[in-house]
């Protein structure tokens, strides 16, 4: 096992990782920017080092500075959390060559999955269902036009280096095609430094279902069921649940087996998420694989009893998975609401500032993962998530009631939050029946934009 682990992140995920380290009896090293001197993760870590000024490029993304902290503190492993350097293949490579274990997959796997077009090709070769589509060759627009006609509109242009909805563009007809590709390419070039795009048949009413997988160095791969992440606004997930109300046990087994096959095809290691789109005929298609721990991992922890962060650390230390697929039982229902410091009445504008009062909900089946506290001043430089409110209950109906109860108990004064918006979702008749897809917020909830 590791001697000491550097946590290369901030906020609630840094707190979450440090908690796992404490329970494994591993000393933790926090890093922080000059804007984060009063952050909770610093208070609970065994050691903490400032890595640079407020700008993320000079602090949480500052690889030389972070590697110096690893060296000075004697950390022999780094946990990247999510965001920042979590899916940066170069960072994983620097760790590998410095003898500091990167807690995650190898830099090769990160590179492969970071190229969504290449990952897609690989999965087609392996017989995994993917959304019908093709890669665009910038030297041969005629070919693209021909393939597009054959596939039929609407189509969706995606950036190979994108993911998570960044750099996507819908094309409704052949007249729009050429311009849309040119715009998508220049946006992709500007955002990711790579103009490459591919096209897919645009699914109109998909659900976004992702499977959690665990893979060790000894060839064992298991899945921990799915999360339904269809409730999104502008590609930001807002509320997640597990298991998905849309899946039968039979479909879960089929998709789970496919997720394992995806991981095996890529020679995957550590925890990962296989993303699928599910259409209204229950056809499912692989879209991408995330090589990090995800924000919404707690809902999977609640329904399986598996601590995913501890598993990441154990796998990285070379240990064999202690659980077999047949031991994994999905128990009850978990929901997660992301509580952001944003004003839902003003287009979800971020509301940084001082939290005057912060009183957590509690009681049976309630979990809060957060990095803030009363009197904490939210810096304006980073993301606006204050807390994740997670509840568990034995069935969906009861879980919804418990979430409503916990949301109404939560007191956050001084900043606007998304709590009222969550209550609106929970009170929507379609949502209550589990009848929703990725268009839910636009279609079923009235917002100003
Ligand atoms: C799609 C799609 C429809 N058709 N692909 C958005 C996130 C990224 N991981 C994939 N995304 C989508 N890909 C095809 N071929 C619709 C979306 C999509 C979406 C997916 C999940 C959750 C919310 C979404 C909102 C808009 C579009």
Boltz pocket constraint, residues with backbone or C-beta under 6 A from the ligand:
constraints:
  - pocket:
      binder: B
      contacts: [[A, 131], [A, 156], [A, 163], [A, 164], [A, 165], [A, 166], [A, 200], [A, 201], [A, 202], [A, 203], [A, 204], [A, 206], [A, 207], [A, 208], [A, 229], [A, 230], [A, 232], [A, 235], [A, 275], [A, 277], [A, 287], [A, 288], [A, 438], [A, 439]]
      max_distance: 6.0
